[in-house]
């Protein structure tokens, strides 16, 4: 008898999901006994007026607040330091992370670094950060990273040119308010990249060596929703059905990978972001078809199920045929979403840098969760193919 993996689940204490649910932010703060939040966000969301939507809600409730809008894409340790200084400069009792993965990850790191000594790099995985800081309330606006429901965040080290995972109870939000209405302003590129980011989370969680039935349920729900609705959301940004489905799928995939972990795509994606400043979702999209091709023979039943639930393969197809259709479907999706190669963005192939990136990918631990665990040379070969 083979026993399945033992499930260990971490999730926010409060989760509210639905169109307009951000209007309940003040109510959630009151429920938690909080009254002095620092809002962590970026200038784009300020310009779009989304931050004012949130501050108006707090103002009407008489909740005093302040804004730190210095978050950068793929947040760095210096960005974190600035946010931490802003938090320590006031009498705040919680942090609201408002935006995509970058503001939410920064909010998490501000919270736990306010009570843990040293530099944030001291806590990179596999260290578990269990000394929690002030409560963190997360309100996603992109529907991609799933950070609102995960026990992870990612920070880029400006000295070592490395993106590293941070994990533990301190990275789990206290509350998540998941409101799809903020996503209707996302442009094509961000819509496409965040959706494929979610799809990668779901597929990797399902094929991960750490998968178990609880995470499987979330992953299998997310995959068909993304496959069905991503093209519609790109073509028709205000399509409520598509936007709602993608936001829910992002959270479901977030819950899946938070507890089953990601695998080779993410391990290889982070060095692309660190060295070439390619957005995380886009680098995942670049890698997903070829990493899947590399991996399918090690877990054909799992990958075949992915193809079937997305409607890319029939139940009557053999696992081998379904795996082939999965790889073809992922390539076709990239074509439809205009996913570029790194070289088409002007990034030249660099064998020496690929060797360093392979080393960093393996050091992250994520590739070890993959059904087929690669060598450094095999990782380099995949980089060369996607370039």
GIJO-V762138 format. One record per residue. N is the residue number from 1. RES is the residue in one letter. SS is DSSP state (h for helix, s for strand, l for the rest). Layout:
BEGIN
n res ss
N RES SS
N RES SS
END
This chain:
BEGIN
n res ss
1 X l
2 X l
3 X l
4 X l
5 X l
6 X l
7 X l
8 X l
9 X l
10 X l
11 X l
12 X l
13 X l
14 X s
15 X s
16 X s
17 X s
18 X l
19 X l
20 X l
21 X h
22 X h
23 X h
24 X h
25 X h
26 X h
27 X h
28 X h
29 X h
30 X h
31 X h
32 X l
33 X l
34 X l
35 X l
36 X s
37 X s
38 X s
39 X s
40 X s
41 X l
42 X s
43 X h
44 X h
45 X h
46 X h
47 X h
48 X h
49 X l
50 X h
51 X h
52 X h
53 X h
54 X h
55 X h
56 X h
57 X h
58 X h
59 X h
60 X h
61 X l
62 X l
63 X l
64 X s
65 X s
66 X s
67 X s
68 X s
69 X l
70 X s
71 X l
72 X l
73 X l
74 X l
75 X l
76 X s
77 X h
78 X h
79 X h
80 X h
81 X h
82 X h
83 X h
84 X h
85 X h
86 X h
87 X h
88 X h
89 X l
90 X l
91 X l
92 X l
93 X l
94 X s
95 X s
96 X s
97 X s
98 X s
99 X s
100 X l
101 X h
102 X h
103 X h
104 X h
105 X h
106 X h
107 X h
108 X h
109 X h
110 X h
111 X h
112 X h
113 X h
114 X l
115 X l
116 X l
117 X l
118 X l
119 X l
120 X h
121 X h
122 X h
123 X h
124 X s
125 X l
126 X l
127 X l
128 X s
129 X l
130 X l
131 X l
132 X l
133 X l
134 X l
135 X s
136 X s
137 X s
138 X s
139 X s
140 X s
141 X l
142 X l
143 X l
144 X l
145 X l
146 X l
147 X h
148 X h
149 X h
150 X l
151 X l
152 X s
153 X s
154 X s
155 X s
156 X s
157 X s
158 X l
159 X l
160 X l
161 X l
162 X s
163 X s
164 X s
165 X s
166 X s
167 X s
168 X l
169 X h
170 X h
171 X h
172 X l
173 X l
174 X l
175 X s
176 X s
177 X s
178 X s
179 X l
180 X h
181 X h
182 X h
183 X h
184 X h
185 X h
186 X l
187 X l
188 X h
189 X h
190 X h
191 X h
192 X h
193 X h
194 X h
195 X h
196 X h
197 X h
198 X h
199 X h
200 X h
201 X h
202 X h
203 X h
204 X h
205 X h
206 X h
207 X h
208 X l
209 X l
210 X l
211 X l
212 X l
213 X h
214 X h
215 X h
216 X h
217 X h
218 X h
219 X h
220 X h
221 X h
222 X h
223 X h
224 X h
225 X h
226 X h
227 X h
228 X h
229 X h
230 X h
231 X h
232 X h
233 X h
234 X h
235 X h
236 X l
237 X l
238 X l
239 X l
240 X h
241 X h
242 X h
243 X h
244 X h
245 X h
246 X h
247 X h
248 X h
249 X h
250 X h
251 X h
252 X h
253 X h
254 X h
255 X h
256 X h
257 X h
258 X h
259 X h
260 X h
261 X l
262 X l
263 X l
264 X h
265 X h
266 X h
267 X h
268 X h
269 X h
270 X h
271 X h
272 X h
273 X h
274 X h
275 X h
276 X h
277 X l
278 X l
279 X l
280 X h
281 X h
282 X h
283 X h
284 X h
285 X h
286 X h
287 X h
288 X h
289 X h
290 X h
291 X h
292 X h
293 X h
294 X h
295 X h
296 X h
297 X h
298 X h
299 X l
300 X h
301 X h
302 X h
303 X h
304 X h
305 X h
306 X h
307 X h
308 X h
309 X h
310 X l
311 X l
312 X l
313 X l
314 X l
315 X l
316 X l
317 X l
318 X l
319 X h
320 X h
321 X h
322 X h
323 X h
324 X h
325 X h
326 X h
327 X h
328 X h
329 X h
330 X h
331 X h
332 X h
333 X h
334 X h
335 X h
336 X h
337 X l
338 X l
339 X l
340 X l
341 X l
342 X l
343 X h
344 X h
345 X h
346 X l
347 X l
348 X l
349 X l
350 X l
351 X h
352 X h
353 X h
354 X h
355 X h
356 X h
357 X h
358 X h
359 X h
360 X h
361 X h
362 X h
363 X h
364 X l
365 X l
366 X h
367 X h
368 X h
369 X h
370 X l
371 X l
372 X l
373 X l
374 X l
375 X l
376 X h
377 X h
378 X h
379 X h
380 X h
381 X h
382 X h
383 X h
384 X h
385 X h
386 X h
387 X l
END
